[in-house]
Amino acid sequence: MNECRAVRAFARRLEVAVACGLVAALAAACEHSSVAPGVSDSDPRPSSLPALDVVKRFIAPDPVATFDGSGQVAHPDVVYTPPGAFAYPWHLVLTPTPYGIATYEDPSVYASVDGVSWRVEPGAVNPVAQPRPDAFGEQLSDPALVYVPEARELWLYYRSFTADSDLVWLTRSGDAITWTEPAVVLAVASGEALSPSVVHRAPTQLFVRESADGLSWSSPAPVSLPGLMPWHVFVRWVDGLSMWVMATNVKRGSGSCLTRRLYLATSGDGLEWTPRARPWLVAGGDLAGLFSAVVYRTAFAEVGDSLRFWYSGASSVDPRCDLAGAACPRPLLRWSSLGTEIRPLADVVPR
């Protein structure tokens, strides 16, 4: 198994955590099977925002208008930027995933004044990136967003994959509307680069790659995350806890990628990680029923004395459903609207 790491860079070290596939063939084949199972960054802490008066402990859906019209999404990543940096303080990147169809997973960016209601910014167009016409069978996935204050830019990393390679691309924007031509910053064999999580701070990792500029990356080096087989990771420094926090869904073996458990782990140095003994979220465990079948990628941000989580995952679709004019022969997965939950920092680690 290729374990996973992050990436260090840009002056104060920008990092990209790259989750690695168990088997090379899994990268292209298993990310979003349509059959139901059995049924970046460390942004400036938004200190100007008030502490949340009411803790929202139950996940509630946040509707998002996707370019394909489905409203079904996966793989969120969220950043907060300081006042005046952009027209909106919150930005979100995610990928549409209607009924688990991976060919729609083109990175799309949204803006918000409060981190709750999301819109396509005036003048912007989604998706931000699409597969190259001359790259046979190429698909995109796994976007990660980071604010780089030195450049006053948003940097969007995302993955593309074919049958024989994984590429991590970078595109940048100074206004969150227009984006530079994407450039490859990492090229590896198929299954060796999954789920970048970008951190503008000090090292955190599964596998660590180093960079002085966020463009050229070193060879990977391992870290310790005992007891878990991570799949899609999100890492952030949490000021209120004075530690790194990681959210990762986990696999139980080399089979399906339709993961059913999400764990949090903490670290003081980004090298040695301590997972919580119990999962943070289990498929079927949210009262809204958004994630009855799959718990997938999660992003979070520190707001006052709480963490706000954005979840993605899937519920099962009735076997009698009709999709594209044809009856569904087997249960499908309906990828959720974005799910939001707010929890106090005291919930993250035992006090």
C-alpha positions in Angstrom: 0.0 0.0 0.0 1.2 3.5 -0.9 0.5 5.5 2.3 -0.2 9.1 2.0 1.3 12.5 2.7 1.2 16.2 2.3 3.1 18.9 0.6 5.2 21.7 2.0 5.6 25.0 0.2 5.6 28.7 -0.5 7.7 30.7 1.9 6.0 29.5 5.1 5.6 26.0 3.5 2.6 25.3 1.5 1.5 21.7 1.7 -0.5 19.3 -0.3 -1.6 16.0 1.4 -1.8 13.4 -1.3 -3.8 10.3 -0.4 -2.5 7.3 -2.3 -4.4 4.4 -3.9 -4.1 0.9 -2.5 -4.0 -0.6 -6.0 -3.1 1.4 -9.1 -6.2 0.4 -10.9 -8.5 1.7 -8.2 -7.7 5.3 -9.1 -9.7 5.2 -12.3 -12.2 2.5 -11.4 -13.6 2.7 -8.0 -13.9 6.3 -6.8 -17.6 6.6 -7.3 -19.2 3.3 -8.1 -22.9 3.8 -8.9 -24.0 0.7 -7.1 -25.0 1.1 -3.4 -23.0 -0.9 -0.9 -25.2 -3.5 0.7 -28.4 -1.6 0.5 -5.6 24.2 2.5 -5.2 24.9 3.9 -4.6 27.0 7.0 -6.4 30.3 6.2 -6.3 33.3 8.4 -8.6 32.6 11.4 -11.8 34.6 10.8 -11.5 36.3 14.1 -13.8 39.1 12.9 -16.7 36.7 12.8 -18.7 36.4 16.0 -18.8 33.2 18.0 -21.8 31.0 17.0 -24.6 31.5 19.5 -26.3 28.3 18.6 -24.4 25.1 18.1 -25.9 23.2 15.1 -25.2 19.5 16.0 -27.3 18.0 13.2 -26.2 18.0 9.6 -28.5 20.1 7.4 -28.3 20.3 3.6 -26.9 23.4 1.9 -28.3 23.5 -1.7 -25.7 24.2 -4.4 -26.6 24.9 -8.1 -24.2 22.7 -10.1 -23.4 23.2 -13.8 -24.9 19.8 -14.6 -28.2 20.7 -12.9 -28.2 17.8 -10.5 -27.3 19.6 -7.3 -25.5 16.4 -6.2 -21.9 17.1 -5.1 -18.8 15.5 -3.6 -15.3 16.6 -2.4 -15.8 20.0 -0.9 -12.9 22.3 0.1 -13.5 25.7 1.8 -11.3 28.7 2.5 -11.9 32.0 4.4 -10.0 35.1 3.2 -9.4 38.3 5.1 -11.7 41.3 4.5 -11.0 43.1 1.3 -9.0 40.3 -0.3 -11.9 39.3 -2.6 -15.5 40.4 -3.1 -16.7 37.5 -0.9 -14.9 36.2 2.2 -15.8 32.5 1.8 -15.0 30.4 -1.2 -15.9 26.7 -1.8 -14.7 24.3 -4.5 -16.5 21.0 -5.1 -17.3 18.5 -7.9 -20.7 17.6 -9.2 -21.3 13.8 -8.9 -24.8 13.0 -10.2 -25.7 9.5 -9.1 -22.0 8.7 -8.7 -21.2 9.4 -12.3 -17.5 10.4 -12.1 -17.3 12.0 -15.6 -19.0 15.2 -14.1 -16.3 15.7 -11.5 -15.0 19.0 -12.9 -13.9 21.5 -10.2 -16.5 24.2 -9.6 -16.0 27.3 -7.4 -18.7 29.1 -5.4 -18.7 32.3 -3.2 -20.5 33.2 0.0 -20.9 36.1 2.5 -21.5 33.7 5.4 -20.3 30.2 4.5 -23.9 29.0 4.3 -25.5 30.3 1.1 -23.4 29.6 -1.9 -23.6 31.2 -5.4 -21.6 31.4 -8.6 -19.8 34.8 -8.3 -21.0 37.3 -10.9 -18.8 37.0 -14.0 -17.5 33.5 -13.0 -18.2 30.3 -15.0 -18.3 26.7 -13.8 -16.6 24.4 -14.2 -13.2 26.0 -13.6 -11.4 23.1 -15.3 -12.3 20.3 -17.7 -10.5 17.3 -19.1 -8.2 17.9 -22.0 -9.7 17.0 -25.4 -6.5 15.3 -26.5 -6.1 13.2 -23.3 -8.0 10.0 -24.0 -10.2 8.9 -21.2 -9.0 11.7 -18.8 -11.2 12.5 -15.8 -10.9 15.1 -13.1 -11.5 14.9 -9.4 -10.4 15.9 -5.9 -10.0 19.7 -5.9 -8.3 21.6 -3.1 -8.3 25.3 -2.5 -5.8 27.5 -0.6 -5.4 31.2 -0.1 -1.8 32.5 -0.6 -1.6 35.9 1.1 1.8 36.8 -0.3 0.3 36.7 -3.8 -3.2 37.7 -2.8 -4.5 34.8 -4.8 -6.6 31.7 -4.5 -4.7 28.6 -5.7 -6.8 25.7 -6.9 -5.2 22.2 -7.1 -7.0 19.3 -8.6 -6.3 15.9 -9.9 -6.6 14.4 -13.3 -6.3 10.7 -14.1 -6.1 8.3 -17.0 -5.4 4.6 -17.2 -1.7 5.0 -16.6 -1.1 8.3 -14.8 -2.2 10.7 -12.0 -1.5 14.4 -12.4 -2.0 17.2 -9.9 -2.7 20.6 -11.6 -2.6 24.1 -10.3 -4.6 27.1 -11.5 -4.6 30.5 -9.8 -6.9 33.5 -9.5 -6.5 37.0 -8.1 -10.3 37.7 -8.2 -11.9 34.2 -7.8 -13.5 34.8 -11.2 -10.8 34.4 -13.8 -8.2 31.5 -13.5 -4.8 31.0 -15.0 -4.0 28.2 -17.5 -3.6 25.1 -15.4 -0.1 23.8 -14.9 1.1 20.3 -13.8 2.9 20.4 -10.5 3.0 16.6 -9.8 3.0 13.7 -12.2 3.0 10.1 -10.9 1.8 6.6 -11.9 -1.8 5.8 -11.7 -3.1 5.4 -8.2 -0.3 7.3 -6.5 -1.9 10.8 -6.1 -5.4 11.2 -4.7 -7.2 13.8 -2.7 -4.8 16.8 -2.4 -5.3 18.8 0.8 -3.4 22.0 0.7 -2.1 23.8 3.8 -0.4 27.2 3.9 1.5 26.8 7.1 3.9 24.1 8.5 4.1 20.4 7.8 1.2 18.1 8.0 1.0 15.0 6.0 0.3 11.4 5.1 3.1 11.5 2.6 5.0 14.7 2.6 6.4 16.4 -0.5 8.4 19.6 -0.1 8.3 22.7 -2.3 9.8 26.2 -2.2 7.2 27.7 -4.5 4.2 25.5 -4.7 5.1 24.4 -8.2 8.0 21.9 -7.9 7.7 19.1 -5.4 10.2 16.7 -3.8 9.9 12.9 -3.4 7.5 11.7 -0.7 8.4 10.8 2.9 6.2 8.8 5.4 4.3 9.8 8.6 2.4 8.0 11.3 -1.4 7.6 11.4 -1.9 4.4 13.3 -4.9 2.2 12.9 -6.5 4.0 9.9 -6.4 3.4 6.2 -7.0 7.0 5.0 -8.8 7.8 1.7 -9.7 11.5 1.2 -8.0 13.7 3.7 -8.5 17.3 4.8 -5.9 19.0 7.1 -6.0 22.3 8.9 -4.2 24.1 11.7 -6.8 25.0 14.4 -5.7 28.0 16.5 -8.2 27.4 19.2 -6.7 24.0 19.9 -3.1 24.8 19.0 -2.8 21.7 17.0 -3.3 20.2 13.5 -6.7 18.5 12.9 -7.3 16.0 10.1 -10.6 14.7 8.7 -10.4 11.5 6.6 -12.8 8.9 5.5 -11.3 5.4 5.8 -11.2 2.2 3.9 -11.5 -1.3 5.4 -9.6 -3.0 2.7 -8.7 -2.9 -1.0 -12.3 -3.3 -2.2 -14.9 -0.7 -2.7 -14.1 3.0 -2.3 -17.6 3.6 -0.9 -16.5 4.5 2.6 -18.8 4.4 5.5 -16.8 6.1 8.3 -15.2 9.4 8.8 -12.5 10.0 11.5 -10.8 13.0 13.0 -7.1 12.9 14.0 -5.0 15.4 15.8 -1.3 16.2 15.8 1.1 18.7 17.5 3.7 18.6 14.7 1.9 17.3 11.6 4.1 14.1 11.7 2.7 11.9 14.5 -1.1 11.7 14.4 -3.6 10.4 17.1 -7.0 9.4 15.7 -10.1 9.6 17.8 -11.0 6.2 19.1 -14.5 6.4 17.6 -15.6 7.6 14.2 -16.8 11.2 13.9 -19.5 10.3 11.4 -20.8 6.9 10.3 -23.0 6.3 7.2 -26.6 6.2 8.4 -25.8 8.1 11.5 -26.9 11.6 10.4 -30.5 12.5 11.2 -31.0 14.3 7.9 -30.4 11.0 6.0 -28.0 12.6 3.6 -25.4 9.9 4.1 -27.3 6.7 4.5 -24.9 4.8 2.2 -21.6 6.6 2.0 -19.6 9.1 4.1 -17.1 10.8 1.8 -14.8 13.9 1.8 -15.1 16.5 4.5 -13.8 20.1 4.9 -13.9 22.3 8.0 -13.1 25.8 9.1 -12.6 27.5 12.5 -15.2 30.1 13.3 -14.9 31.6 16.8 -14.9 28.8 19.3 -16.5 26.3 16.9 -15.7 24.3 13.8 -18.0 24.4 10.9 -18.0 21.1 8.8 -19.0 20.7 5.2 -19.7 17.0 4.4 -20.3 15.1 1.2 -21.5 11.6 0.8 -24.4 9.6 -0.7 -27.7 8.1 0.1 -29.4 5.2 -1.7 -31.8 5.8 -4.5 -35.0 3.6 -4.7 -34.3 0.6 -7.0 -37.5 1.6 -9.0 -36.0 4.9 -10.0 -36.0 6.2 -13.5 -32.8 7.8 -14.7 -32.3 9.2 -18.2 -35.5 7.5 -19.4 -34.6 4.0 -18.2 -35.5 2.1 -15.1 -32.5 1.6 -12.7 -31.7 -2.1 -12.6 -29.9 -1.8 -9.3 -29.8 0.6 -6.4 -27.9 3.7 -7.2 -26.2 6.3 -5.1 -27.6 9.8 -4.9 -24.7 12.1 -4.1 -25.8 14.6 -1.5 -26.3 18.3 -1.4 -23.6 19.8 0.7 -24.2 19.0 4.4 -23.2 21.5 7.1 -22.7 20.9 10.8 -21.4 23.2 13.5 -19.6 21.8 16.6 -17.7 23.4 19.5 -14.0 23.0 19.6 -14.4 21.0 22.9 -16.0 18.2 20.9 -12.9 17.7 18.8 -10.6 16.4 21.5 -11.4 15.3 25.0 -10.8 18.0 27.6 
